[in-house]
Amino acid sequence: MNYQLVVTRVAQVDAIDICYWLSDTTSVESGLRWYAEYEAAVDSLQTLPLRCPLARDVQGERRAVRQLLFGQYRLLFAVEGNVVTVLNVMHQKQQPRS
């Protein structure tokens, strides 16, 4: 079963900010390579998103939030029916927003 993907505005801004930060602090190539990895991680959620564990450190959400780790980063997302909603993108050491 393929799931429909929805990426929130917050997650889009998170990803762009990380890409720019990596480009500024390392190299443009590094930022672009990270963004390609991010897109591949998001796309992978179209199939079997429930393979990913619950993000137990997320507070205040009315729905179950799951996480997908890729490199040193993680995607936080929710699955409702056949829709996967990407909520945030962050470094694994960052705490989720409340």
Backbone as XML, in Angstrom:
<?xml version="1.0"?>
<chain id="A" units="angstrom">
  <residue number="1" name="MET">
    <atom name="N" x="0.842" y="-1.185" z="0.000"/>
    <atom name="CA" x="0.000" y="0.000" z="0.000"/>
    <atom name="C" x="0.882" y="1.242" z="0.000"/>
  </residue>
  <residue number="2" name="ASN">
    <atom name="N" x="0.613" y="2.155" z="-0.909"/>
    <atom name="CA" x="1.327" y="3.424" z="-0.930"/>
    <atom name="C" x="0.561" y="4.454" z="-0.119"/>
  </residue>
  <residue number="3" name="TYR">
    <atom name="N" x="1.297" y="5.216" z="0.665"/>
    <atom name="CA" x="0.726" y="6.268" z="1.490"/>
    <atom name="C" x="0.906" y="7.607" z="0.788"/>
  </residue>
  <residue number="4" name="GLN">
    <atom name="N" x="-0.037" y="8.496" z="1.024"/>
    <atom name="CA" x="0.064" y="9.864" z="0.511"/>
    <atom name="C" x="0.964" y="10.650" z="1.463"/>
  </residue>
  <residue number="5" name="LEU">
    <atom name="N" x="1.863" y="11.445" z="0.917"/>
    <atom name="CA" x="2.779" y="12.248" z="1.728"/>
    <atom name="C" x="2.322" y="13.697" z="1.793"/>
  </residue>
  <residue number="6" name="VAL">
    <atom name="N" x="2.354" y="14.251" z="3.010"/>
    <atom name="CA" x="2.105" y="15.670" z="3.221"/>
    <atom name="C" x="3.277" y="16.181" z="4.055"/>
  </residue>
  <residue number="7" name="VAL">
    <atom name="N" x="3.973" y="17.186" z="3.566"/>
    <atom name="CA" x="5.082" y="17.785" z="4.307"/>
    <atom name="C" x="4.610" y="19.155" z="4.776"/>
  </residue>
  <residue number="8" name="THR">
    <atom name="N" x="4.580" y="19.351" z="6.096"/>
    <atom name="CA" x="4.102" y="20.619" z="6.643"/>
    <atom name="C" x="5.062" y="21.752" z="6.299"/>
  </residue>
  <residue number="9" name="ARG">
    <atom name="N" x="4.551" y="22.949" z="6.381"/>
    <atom name="CA" x="5.379" y="24.141" z="6.133"/>
    <atom name="C" x="6.551" y="24.178" z="7.112"/>
  </residue>
  <residue number="10" name="VAL">
    <atom name="N" x="6.289" y="23.820" z="8.364"/>
    <atom name="CA" x="7.350" y="23.807" z="9.378"/>
    <atom name="C" x="8.467" y="22.856" z="8.965"/>
  </residue>
  <residue number="11" name="ALA">
    <atom name="N" x="8.113" y="21.663" z="8.513"/>
    <atom name="CA" x="9.122" y="20.688" z="8.089"/>
    <atom name="C" x="9.883" y="21.183" z="6.860"/>
  </residue>
  <residue number="12" name="GLN">
    <atom name="N" x="9.184" y="21.835" z="5.940"/>
    <atom name="CA" x="9.852" y="22.390" z="4.757"/>
    <atom name="C" x="10.888" y="23.431" z="5.166"/>
  </residue>
  <residue number="13" name="VAL">
    <atom name="N" x="10.509" y="24.316" z="6.091"/>
    <atom name="CA" x="11.433" y="25.356" z="6.564"/>
    <atom name="C" x="12.603" y="24.718" z="7.314"/>
  </residue>
  <residue number="14" name="ASP">
    <atom name="N" x="12.313" y="23.713" z="8.153"/>
    <atom name="CA" x="13.393" y="22.998" z="8.855"/>
    <atom name="C" x="14.424" y="22.475" z="7.861"/>
  </residue>
  <residue number="15" name="ALA">
    <atom name="N" x="13.963" y="21.796" z="6.819"/>
    <atom name="CA" x="14.864" y="21.180" z="5.838"/>
    <atom name="C" x="15.681" y="22.232" z="5.096"/>
  </residue>
  <residue number="16" name="ILE">
    <atom name="N" x="15.049" y="23.306" z="4.696"/>
    <atom name="CA" x="15.768" y="24.371" z="3.984"/>
    <atom name="C" x="16.799" y="25.017" z="4.898"/>
  </residue>
  <residue number="17" name="ASP">
    <atom name="N" x="16.428" y="25.258" z="6.165"/>
    <atom name="CA" x="17.373" y="25.839" z="7.127"/>
    <atom name="C" x="18.594" y="24.938" z="7.319"/>
  </residue>
  <residue number="18" name="ILE">
    <atom name="N" x="18.366" y="23.637" z="7.456"/>
    <atom name="CA" x="19.484" y="22.700" z="7.631"/>
    <atom name="C" x="20.370" y="22.697" z="6.386"/>
  </residue>
  <residue number="19" name="CYS">
    <atom name="N" x="19.761" y="22.681" z="5.223"/>
    <atom name="CA" x="20.513" y="22.692" z="3.965"/>
    <atom name="C" x="21.391" y="23.945" z="3.871"/>
  </residue>
  <residue number="20" name="TYR">
    <atom name="N" x="20.813" y="25.110" z="4.179"/>
    <atom name="CA" x="21.589" y="26.354" z="4.137"/>
    <atom name="C" x="22.695" y="26.350" z="5.185"/>
  </residue>
  <residue number="21" name="TRP">
    <atom name="N" x="22.394" y="25.861" z="6.382"/>
    <atom name="CA" x="23.390" y="25.841" z="7.443"/>
    <atom name="C" x="24.575" y="24.962" z="7.037"/>
  </residue>
  <residue number="22" name="LEU">
    <atom name="N" x="24.287" y="23.781" z="6.514"/>
    <atom name="CA" x="25.371" y="22.898" z="6.061"/>
    <atom name="C" x="26.161" y="23.526" z="4.920"/>
  </residue>
  <residue number="23" name="SER">
    <atom name="N" x="25.469" y="24.194" z="4.014"/>
    <atom name="CA" x="26.150" y="24.859" z="2.893"/>
    <atom name="C" x="27.071" y="25.959" z="3.393"/>
  </residue>
  <residue number="24" name="ASP">
    <atom name="N" x="26.618" y="26.711" z="4.409"/>
    <atom name="CA" x="27.416" y="27.811" z="4.952"/>
    <atom name="C" x="28.586" y="27.336" z="5.800"/>
  </residue>
  <residue number="25" name="THR">
    <atom name="N" x="28.384" y="26.264" z="6.566"/>
    <atom name="CA" x="29.417" y="25.833" z="7.513"/>
    <atom name="C" x="30.366" y="24.781" z="6.957"/>
  </residue>
  <residue number="26" name="THR">
    <atom name="N" x="29.958" y="24.086" z="5.904"/>
    <atom name="CA" x="30.844" y="23.076" z="5.309"/>
    <atom name="C" x="31.067" y="23.398" z="3.838"/>
  </residue>
  <residue number="27" name="SER">
    <atom name="N" x="30.136" y="22.981" z="2.996"/>
    <atom name="CA" x="30.230" y="23.294" z="1.567"/>
    <atom name="C" x="28.840" y="23.213" z="0.950"/>
  </residue>
  <residue number="28" name="VAL">
    <atom name="N" x="28.697" y="23.866" z="-0.182"/>
    <atom name="CA" x="27.421" y="23.815" z="-0.903"/>
    <atom name="C" x="27.102" y="22.374" z="-1.272"/>
  </residue>
  <residue number="29" name="GLU">
    <atom name="N" x="28.117" y="21.628" z="-1.691"/>
    <atom name="CA" x="27.908" y="20.228" z="-2.063"/>
    <atom name="C" x="27.369" y="19.418" z="-0.892"/>
  </residue>
  <residue number="30" name="SER">
    <atom name="N" x="27.892" y="19.691" z="0.299"/>
    <atom name="CA" x="27.435" y="18.983" z="1.495"/>
    <atom name="C" x="25.967" y="19.289" z="1.779"/>
  </residue>
  <residue number="31" name="GLY">
    <atom name="N" x="25.587" y="20.547" z="1.648"/>
    <atom name="CA" x="24.191" y="20.933" z="1.846"/>
    <atom name="C" x="23.270" y="20.272" z="0.840"/>
  </residue>
  <residue number="32" name="LEU">
    <atom name="N" x="23.693" y="20.252" z="-0.416"/>
    <atom name="CA" x="22.870" y="19.628" z="-1.461"/>
    <atom name="C" x="22.792" y="18.114" z="-1.293"/>
  </residue>
  <residue number="33" name="ARG">
    <atom name="N" x="23.890" y="17.506" z="-0.870"/>
    <atom name="CA" x="23.900" y="16.059" z="-0.629"/>
    <atom name="C" x="22.943" y="15.718" z="0.521"/>
  </residue>
  <residue number="34" name="TRP">
    <atom name="N" x="22.971" y="16.544" z="1.599"/>
    <atom name="CA" x="22.055" y="16.316" z="2.716"/>
    <atom name="C" x="20.608" y="16.441" z="2.240"/>
  </residue>
  <residue number="35" name="TYR">
    <atom name="N" x="20.320" y="17.446" z="1.421"/>
    <atom name="CA" x="18.942" y="17.647" z="0.967"/>
    <atom name="C" x="18.458" y="16.456" z="0.138"/>
  </residue>
  <residue number="36" name="ALA">
    <atom name="N" x="19.330" y="15.882" z="-0.667"/>
    <atom name="CA" x="18.962" y="14.687" z="-1.445"/>
    <atom name="C" x="18.669" y="13.515" z="-0.506"/>
  </residue>
  <residue number="37" name="GLU">
    <atom name="N" x="19.460" y="13.376" z="0.569"/>
    <atom name="CA" x="19.208" y="12.322" z="1.558"/>
    <atom name="C" x="17.877" y="12.558" z="2.269"/>
  </residue>
  <residue number="38" name="TYR">
    <atom name="N" x="17.586" y="13.811" z="2.580"/>
    <atom name="CA" x="16.309" y="14.172" z="3.211"/>
    <atom name="C" x="15.143" y="13.787" z="2.300"/>
  </residue>
  <residue number="39" name="GLU">
    <atom name="N" x="15.229" y="14.150" z="1.025"/>
    <atom name="CA" x="14.147" y="13.819" z="0.089"/>
    <atom name="C" x="13.963" y="12.308" z="-0.039"/>
  </residue>
  <residue number="40" name="ALA">
    <atom name="N" x="15.053" y="11.563" z="-0.055"/>
    <atom name="CA" x="14.958" y="10.100" z="-0.132"/>
    <atom name="C" x="14.297" y="9.537" z="1.128"/>
  </residue>
  <residue number="41" name="ALA">
    <atom name="N" x="14.629" y="10.107" z="2.290"/>
    <atom name="CA" x="14.018" y="9.656" z="3.547"/>
    <atom name="C" x="12.515" y="9.918" z="3.531"/>
  </residue>
  <residue number="42" name="VAL">
    <atom name="N" x="12.121" y="11.117" z="3.100"/>
    <atom name="CA" x="10.693" y="11.447" z="3.015"/>
    <atom name="C" x="10.000" y="10.502" z="2.045"/>
  </residue>
  <residue number="43" name="ASP">
    <atom name="N" x="10.573" y="10.314" z="0.874"/>
    <atom name="CA" x="9.961" y="9.433" z="-0.132"/>
    <atom name="C" x="9.803" y="8.003" z="0.378"/>
  </residue>
  <residue number="44" name="SER">
    <atom name="N" x="10.736" y="7.559" z="1.226"/>
    <atom name="CA" x="10.662" y="6.186" z="1.738"/>
    <atom name="C" x="9.438" y="5.967" z="2.621"/>
  </residue>
  <residue number="45" name="LEU">
    <atom name="N" x="8.851" y="7.049" z="3.113"/>
    <atom name="CA" x="7.671" y="6.925" z="3.973"/>
    <atom name="C" x="6.414" y="6.564" z="3.191"/>
  </residue>
  <residue number="46" name="GLN">
    <atom name="N" x="6.492" y="6.589" z="1.867"/>
    <atom name="CA" x="5.336" y="6.197" z="1.058"/>
    <atom name="C" x="5.020" y="4.716" z="1.216"/>
  </residue>
  <residue number="47" name="THR">
    <atom name="N" x="6.015" y="3.938" z="1.582"/>
    <atom name="CA" x="5.793" y="2.504" z="1.798"/>
    <atom name="C" x="6.255" y="2.143" z="3.204"/>
  </residue>
  <residue number="48" name="LEU">
    <atom name="N" x="5.445" y="1.455" z="3.915"/>
    <atom name="CA" x="5.737" y="0.940" z="5.253"/>
    <atom name="C" x="6.179" y="1.997" z="6.278"/>
  </residue>
  <residue number="49" name="PRO">
    <atom name="N" x="5.462" y="3.100" z="6.435"/>
    <atom name="CA" x="5.860" y="4.089" z="7.432"/>
    <atom name="C" x="5.745" y="3.563" z="8.864"/>
  </residue>
  <residue number="50" name="LEU">
    <atom name="N" x="4.917" y="2.548" z="9.070"/>
    <atom name="CA" x="4.737" y="2.007" z="10.417"/>
    <atom name="C" x="5.930" y="1.170" z="10.871"/>
  </residue>
  <residue number="51" name="ARG">
    <atom name="N" x="6.931" y="1.000" z="9.994"/>
    <atom name="CA" x="8.164" y="0.309" z="10.377"/>
    <atom name="C" x="8.973" y="1.159" z="11.351"/>
  </residue>
  <residue number="52" name="CYS">
    <atom name="N" x="8.710" y="2.455" z="11.356"/>
    <atom name="CA" x="9.475" y="3.398" z="12.171"/>
    <atom name="C" x="8.913" y="3.436" z="13.595"/>
  </residue>
  <residue number="53" name="PRO">
    <atom name="N" x="9.798" y="3.552" z="14.592"/>
    <atom name="CA" x="9.338" y="3.543" z="15.983"/>
    <atom name="C" x="8.653" y="4.853" z="16.374"/>
  </residue>
  <residue number="54" name="LEU">
    <atom name="N" x="7.894" y="4.766" z="17.459"/>
    <atom name="CA" x="7.286" y="5.967" z="18.026"/>
    <atom name="C" x="8.382" y="6.859" z="18.588"/>
  </residue>
  <residue number="55" name="ALA">
    <atom name="N" x="8.180" y="8.164" z="18.481"/>
    <atom name="CA" x="9.098" y="9.150" z="19.063"/>
    <atom name="C" x="8.577" y="9.449" z="20.461"/>
  </residue>
  <residue number="56" name="ARG">
    <atom name="N" x="9.116" y="8.773" z="21.429"/>
    <atom name="CA" x="8.580" y="8.849" z="22.791"/>
    <atom name="C" x="8.851" y="10.180" z="23.482"/>
  </residue>
  <residue number="57" name="ASP">
    <atom name="N" x="9.763" y="10.975" z="22.945"/>
    <atom name="CA" x="10.091" y="12.255" z="23.571"/>
    <atom name="C" x="9.213" y="13.400" z="23.075"/>
  </residue>
  <residue number="58" name="VAL">
    <atom name="N" x="8.255" y="13.127" z="22.221"/>
    <atom name="CA" x="7.371" y="14.171" z="21.693"/>
    <atom name="C" x="6.193" y="14.336" z="22.643"/>
  </residue>
  <residue number="59" name="GLN">
    <atom name="N" x="5.970" y="15.571" z="23.074"/>
    <atom name="CA" x="4.897" y="15.891" z="24.013"/>
    <atom name="C" x="3.840" y="16.745" z="23.334"/>
  </residue>
  <residue number="60" name="GLY">
    <atom name="N" x="2.621" y="16.654" z="23.794"/>
    <atom name="CA" x="1.578" y="17.581" z="23.379"/>
    <atom name="C" x="0.879" y="17.277" z="22.073"/>
  </residue>
  <residue number="61" name="GLU">
    <atom name="N" x="1.222" y="16.212" z="21.405"/>
    <atom name="CA" x="0.534" y="15.839" z="20.162"/>
    <atom name="C" x="-0.628" y="14.923" z="20.496"/>
  </residue>
  <residue number="62" name="ARG">
    <atom name="N" x="-1.747" y="15.113" z="19.828"/>
    <atom name="CA" x="-2.912" y="14.252" z="20.038"/>
    <atom name="C" x="-2.810" y="12.954" z="19.250"/>
  </residue>
  <residue number="63" name="ARG">
    <atom name="N" x="-1.849" y="12.874" z="18.386"/>
    <atom name="CA" x="-1.682" y="11.675" z="17.562"/>
    <atom name="C" x="-0.310" y="11.072" z="17.827"/>
  </residue>
  <residue number="64" name="ALA">
    <atom name="N" x="-0.172" y="9.812" z="17.478"/>
    <atom name="CA" x="1.111" y="9.131" z="17.658"/>
    <atom name="C" x="2.121" y="9.705" z="16.670"/>
  </residue>
  <residue number="65" name="VAL">
    <atom name="N" x="3.264" y="10.106" z="17.181"/>
    <atom name="CA" x="4.328" y="10.657" z="16.339"/>
    <atom name="C" x="5.440" y="9.623" z="16.246"/>
  </residue>
  <residue number="66" name="ARG">
    <atom name="N" x="5.857" y="9.355" z="15.030"/>
    <atom name="CA" x="6.921" y="8.392" z="14.760"/>
    <atom name="C" x="8.164" y="9.132" z="14.286"/>
  </residue>
  <residue number="67" name="GLN">
    <atom name="N" x="9.288" y="8.419" z="14.265"/>
    <atom name="CA" x="10.529" y="9.032" z="13.798"/>
    <atom name="C" x="11.246" y="8.119" z="12.822"/>
  </residue>
  <residue number="68" name="LEU">
    <atom name="N" x="11.881" y="8.759" z="11.853"/>
    <atom name="CA" x="12.740" y="8.064" z="10.897"/>
    <atom name="C" x="14.112" y="8.714" z="10.989"/>
  </residue>
  <residue number="69" name="LEU">
    <atom name="N" x="15.114" y="7.933" z="11.356"/>
    <atom name="CA" x="16.477" y="8.445" z="11.460"/>
    <atom name="C" x="17.177" y="8.294" z="10.121"/>
  </residue>
  <residue number="70" name="PHE">
    <atom name="N" x="17.891" y="9.346" z="9.731"/>
    <atom name="CA" x="18.731" y="9.278" z="8.527"/>
    <atom name="C" x="19.959" y="10.131" z="8.798"/>
  </residue>
  <residue number="71" name="GLY">
    <atom name="N" x="21.123" y="9.495" z="8.719"/>
    <atom name="CA" x="22.354" y="10.192" z="9.083"/>
    <atom name="C" x="22.261" y="10.648" z="10.533"/>
  </residue>
  <residue number="72" name="GLN">
    <atom name="N" x="22.589" y="11.914" z="10.778"/>
    <atom name="CA" x="22.508" y="12.481" z="12.123"/>
    <atom name="C" x="21.188" y="13.215" z="12.351"/>
  </residue>
  <residue number="73" name="TYR">
    <atom name="N" x="20.249" y="13.023" z="11.466"/>
    <atom name="CA" x="18.983" y="13.764" z="11.519"/>
    <atom name="C" x="17.806" y="12.823" z="11.674"/>
  </residue>
  <residue number="74" name="ARG">
    <atom name="N" x="16.659" y="13.405" z="11.997"/>
    <atom name="CA" x="15.449" y="12.602" z="12.100"/>
    <atom name="C" x="14.245" y="13.368" z="11.595"/>
  </residue>
  <residue number="75" name="LEU">
    <atom name="N" x="13.336" y="12.612" z="11.026"/>
    <atom name="CA" x="12.041" y="13.136" z="10.595"/>
    <atom name="C" x="11.026" y="12.733" z="11.648"/>
  </residue>
  <residue number="76" name="LEU">
    <atom name="N" x="10.195" y="13.666" z="12.062"/>
    <atom name="CA" x="9.062" y="13.342" z="12.920"/>
    <atom name="C" x="7.823" y="13.392" z="12.049"/>
  </residue>
  <residue number="77" name="PHE">
    <atom name="N" x="6.992" y="12.368" z="12.154"/>
    <atom name="CA" x="5.823" y="12.291" z="11.287"/>
    <atom name="C" x="4.693" y="11.542" z="11.978"/>
  </residue>
  <residue number="78" name="ALA">
    <atom name="N" x="3.498" y="11.717" z="11.454"/>
    <atom name="CA" x="2.316" y="11.020" z="11.953"/>
    <atom name="C" x="1.657" y="10.287" z="10.797"/>
  </residue>
  <residue number="79" name="VAL">
    <atom name="N" x="1.027" y="9.174" z="11.116"/>
    <atom name="CA" x="0.299" y="8.386" z="10.119"/>
    <atom name="C" x="-1.166" y="8.359" z="10.540"/>
  </residue>
  <residue number="80" name="GLU">
    <atom name="N" x="-2.020" y="8.821" z="9.642"/>
    <atom name="CA" x="-3.460" y="8.783" z="9.879"/>
    <atom name="C" x="-4.115" y="8.225" z="8.624"/>
  </residue>
  <residue number="81" name="GLY">
    <atom name="N" x="-4.672" y="7.021" z="8.755"/>
    <atom name="CA" x="-5.242" y="6.370" z="7.577"/>
    <atom name="C" x="-4.142" y="6.074" z="6.578"/>
  </residue>
  <residue number="82" name="ASN">
    <atom name="N" x="-4.317" y="6.570" z="5.342"/>
    <atom name="CA" x="-3.283" y="6.352" z="4.322"/>
    <atom name="C" x="-2.469" y="7.620" z="4.053"/>
  </residue>
  <residue number="83" name="VAL">
    <atom name="N" x="-2.467" y="8.548" z="5.028"/>
    <atom name="CA" x="-1.737" y="9.811" z="4.885"/>
    <atom name="C" x="-0.601" y="9.869" z="5.907"/>
  </residue>
  <residue number="84" name="VAL">
    <atom name="N" x="0.605" y="10.161" z="5.420"/>
    <atom name="CA" x="1.771" y="10.391" z="6.269"/>
    <atom name="C" x="2.049" y="11.889" z="6.249"/>
  </residue>
  <residue number="85" name="THR">
    <atom name="N" x="2.054" y="12.504" z="7.436"/>
    <atom name="CA" x="2.323" y="13.933" z="7.549"/>
    <atom name="C" x="3.669" y="14.140" z="8.223"/>
  </residue>
  <residue number="86" name="VAL">
    <atom name="N" x="4.620" y="14.731" z="7.494"/>
    <atom name="CA" x="5.936" y="15.039" z="8.050"/>
    <atom name="C" x="5.796" y="16.339" z="8.838"/>
  </residue>
  <residue number="87" name="LEU">
    <atom name="N" x="6.129" y="16.276" z="10.131"/>
    <atom name="CA" x="5.914" y="17.400" z="11.038"/>
    <atom name="C" x="7.153" y="18.259" z="11.230"/>
  </residue>
  <residue number="88" name="ASN">
    <atom name="N" x="8.304" y="17.619" z="11.431"/>
    <atom name="CA" x="9.550" y="18.334" z="11.701"/>
    <atom name="C" x="10.736" y="17.560" z="11.149"/>
  </residue>
  <residue number="89" name="VAL">
    <atom name="N" x="11.829" y="18.275" z="10.955"/>
    <atom name="CA" x="13.122" y="17.688" z="10.610"/>
    <atom name="C" x="14.120" y="18.333" z="11.548"/>
  </residue>
  <residue number="90" name="MET">
    <atom name="N" x="14.974" y="17.524" z="12.174"/>
    <atom name="CA" x="15.928" y="18.094" z="13.129"/>
    <atom name="C" x="17.120" y="17.172" z="13.319"/>
  </residue>
  <residue number="91" name="HIS">
    <atom name="N" x="18.171" y="17.743" z="13.912"/>
    <atom name="CA" x="19.323" y="16.940" z="14.304"/>
    <atom name="C" x="18.872" y="16.014" z="15.424"/>
  </residue>
  <residue number="92" name="GLN">
    <atom name="N" x="19.456" y="14.823" z="15.486"/>
    <atom name="CA" x="19.036" y="13.850" z="16.498"/>
    <atom name="C" x="19.234" y="14.341" z="17.926"/>
  </residue>
  <residue number="93" name="LYS">
    <atom name="N" x="20.163" y="15.269" z="18.142"/>
    <atom name="CA" x="20.411" y="15.764" z="19.497"/>
    <atom name="C" x="19.470" y="16.898" z="19.895"/>
  </residue>
  <residue number="94" name="GLN">
    <atom name="N" x="18.723" y="17.429" z="18.949"/>
    <atom name="CA" x="17.761" y="18.486" z="19.262"/>
    <atom name="C" x="16.528" y="17.896" z="19.914"/>
  </residue>
  <residue number="95" name="GLN">
    <atom name="N" x="15.933" y="18.677" z="20.802"/>
    <atom name="CA" x="14.668" y="18.286" z="21.412"/>
    <atom name="C" x="13.527" y="18.746" z="20.516"/>
  </residue>
  <residue number="96" name="PRO">
    <atom name="N" x="12.489" y="17.929" z="20.383"/>
    <atom name="CA" x="11.328" y="18.345" z="19.578"/>
    <atom name="C" x="10.664" y="19.574" z="20.180"/>
  </residue>
  <residue number="97" name="ARG">
    <atom name="N" x="10.076" y="20.377" z="19.317"/>
    <atom name="CA" x="9.320" y="21.534" z="19.790"/>
    <atom name="C" x="8.058" y="21.046" z="20.472"/>
  </residue>
  <residue number="98" name="SER">
    <atom name="N" x="7.636" y="21.777" z="21.490"/>
    <atom name="CA" x="6.389" y="21.403" z="22.181"/>
    <atom name="C" x="5.198" y="21.896" z="21.423"/>
  </residue>
</chain>
